[in-house]
Amino acid sequence: MLSKLKARLLSTPRRRQVAVSAGIIGAAALTSASIFATGPTANPAAHVEKAWPVSVMPVVPQRLQPTFSAFGRLESNRVAHLRSDLVARIETVNVREGDWVEAGTLLVQLDNREASLHVLEREAELKQHEANLAAMRVQLKLEQESASHFESKYRVAQDKLERHADLLSKRLIAKSLYDEVQAQADEASIEFRNHMQVLSNLPNQIAAHEAGVARAEALLAQARLDLDNTAIRAPFSGPVLAVQAAPGDHSNLSAPLIEMADASGFEVRVQVPDDYAVQFERLQENAVTASAENGAALTMTRLARHVRAGQTGMDAFFEFDAGAVAAPALGRVFNLRISLPPQPDLIAVPVQSIYDNGRIYAVRESRLVGYDVERVGEYENEHEGYRILIRSDAIGTGDQVITTQLPRAISGLLVDVANDS
C-alpha cells in the first residue's frame, strides 16, 4: 500500500521536484543543528578604560602685566559749531569739508560795510563825549580859579554894608545911600552863592560826561566786535567737519556755518569688554595705557559714567601721548593693545588650556581635576608666544595643568601625560 502511494507521488515531474527540495531542506537543517550543538562557547572580553594622551605644564604664578585687544573709534571732545551773531551777506568761504586748518585761519568772511559804518558812527559819538568832558573840566578849573574873586567881592560888599550901617546909625549919611550900598551887597552875595552852586555841581556834571564817555567807548567796542565778527576764524587747530555756508547766502543766528573739531581734544573711545569692566572700575586714571597699530601711544583719562543705548558695557577714553601722530579723520577705527597695571600671582597658560571660557584642568594621579578660574587678561612675549592670564586660589606652584584641548574633558577622566612634567 505504501509503495503504491509513493509510486503515485513520484509519478509526475512536479511531484518529484517537490520531494527532492524537501529532502535538501531537511538535510541542511539537520547539519546546522549538529554544528551548533558541537561548537565552542565564547567568553566575554574584559572592559579596559581608555587613557587620553595629554600634554601638561607646571604652574608658576608670576607678577605679569595683563593686556587685551579692543577696537576704538577716534573722536574729539571739543567740536565747535561756528555761528555768526550778525545777519549779513556771506562774501567768501575759504575752506571745504575735510580741510585741516590752524587756529586763527579765516574760514568765512561776511559783508562788513555796515559794521564799518557803525564803527565810524561810534567813534564820532565817543569824540563828542570826550570833547564835552574836556569842556566841563576846563570850566571847573576856571570856576575854581575865580572862586576867590567872588568871595573877595562878597566880603568887601559885606564890610562896606557894615560901615554904611554904622554911619547911618550916626546920621552921617542919607538913607538912600545906605540902600544903594545894601543893594550892592545883596548882589555880590547872590553872585557868590550862584558861583558856589555852579562850582559844587560841576563835579556831578563831569561824572555824567565821564559816564557818557564810558558808554560811548563800550558802544565803540561793541561796534568793533561786530566788525571782527564778520570774519569767522578757526578757534583752534583741527579738521573741518562740515561747511554749510556759501557765497551770496546770508548768515542766520541759529544755523551753524562751519563745524570743526579741536585736534588737541582727539581721543579714542573704547568699549570695555565685560570681562574687564570690574578691573577698570577699580583702576585709577592714567593707570591704563594702550598702543595703536600705527605705533601711537595712548593713556586712559576717564571712564564713561553711563552706558549708551545699544551697548552692554562701559566706555573708556584714551588720549594720545605727547608726540603721538593721530589720524585727522574722526570716526576712524583703531585696533588697540590695552595694557593694565602689573598684578601678582598670575598664571600664563596657552589658549588650549581654557575650557568654557573660564575653566582649566589639572592632572592628579593620572586623572583630570577641573577648576573654575578668573580670566585676568592676555600676555605675549617672544619666548612663550600668546598666553591667557588666569588667577585661582585653588591652584598652586607645581600643579600640572593640561595644555591639550580634549573634546570631552571632565573631572575624573583618565589621561596619559605625553610630555615630561
C-alpha positions, 0 to 999 in steps of 0.5 A: 500500500505504501509503495503504491502511494509513493509510486503515485507521488513520484509519478509526475515531474512536479511531484518529484521536484517537490520531494527532492527540495524537501529532502535538501531542506531537511538535510541542511537543517539537520547539519546546522543543528549538529554544528551548533550543538558541537561548537565552542562557547565564547567568553566575554572580553574584559572592559579596559578604560581608555587613557587620553594622551595629554600634554601638561605644564607646571604652574608658576604664578608670576607678577605679569602685566595683563593686556587685551585687544579692543577696537576704538573709534577716534573722536574729539571732545571739543567740536565747535559749531561756528555761528555768526551773531550778525545777519549779513551777506556771506562774501567768501568761504575759504575752506571745504569739508575735510580741510585741516586748518590752524587756529586763527585761519579765516574760514568765512568772511561776511559783508562788513560795510555796515559794521564799518559804518557803525564803527565810524558812527561810534567813534564820532559819538565817543569824540563828542563825549570826550570833547564835552568832558574836556569842556566841563573840566576846563570850566571847573578849573576856571570856576575854581580859579575865580572862586576867590574873586567872588568871595573877595567881592562878597566880603568887601560888599559885606564890610562896606554894608557894615560901615554904611550901617554904622554911619547911618546909625550916626546920621552921617549919611542919607538913607538912600545911600545906605540902600544903594550900598545894601543893594550892592551887597545883596548882589555880590552875595547872590553872585557868590552863592550862584558861583558856589552852586555852579562850582559844587555841581560841576563835579556831578556834571563831569561824572555824567560826561565821564559816564557818557564817555564810558558808554560811548567807548563800550558802544565803540567796542561793541561796534568793533566786535561786530566788525571782527565778527564778520570774519569767522576764524578757526578757534583752534587747530583741527579738521573741518567737519562740515561747511554749510555756508556759501557765497551770496547766502546770508548768515542766520543766528541759529544755523551753524556755518562751519563745524570743526573739531579741536585736534588737541581734544582727539581721543579714542573711545573704547568699549570695555569688554565685560570681562574687564569692566570690574578691573577698570572700575577699580583702576585709577586714571592714567593707570591704563595705557594702550598702543595703536597699530600705527605705533601711537601711544595712548593713556586712559583719562576717564571712564564713561559714567553711563552706558549708551543705548545699544551697548552692554558695557562701559566706555573708556577714553584714551588720549594720545601721548605727547608726540603721538601722530593721530589720524585727522579723520574722526570716526576712524577705527583703531585696533588697540593693545590695552595694557593694565597695571602689573598684578601678582600671582598670575598664571600664563597658560596657552589658549588650549588650556581654557575650557568654557571660557573660564575653566582649566584642568589639572592632572592628579594621579593620572586623572583630570581635576577641573577648576573654575578660574578668573580670566585676568587678561592676555600676555605675549612675549617672544619666548612663550608666544600668546598666553591667557592670564588666569588667577585661582586660589585653588591652584598652586606652584607645581600643579600640572595643568593640561595644555591639550584641548580634549573634546570631552574633558571632565573631572575624573577622566583618565589621561596619559601625560605625553610630555615630561612634567 
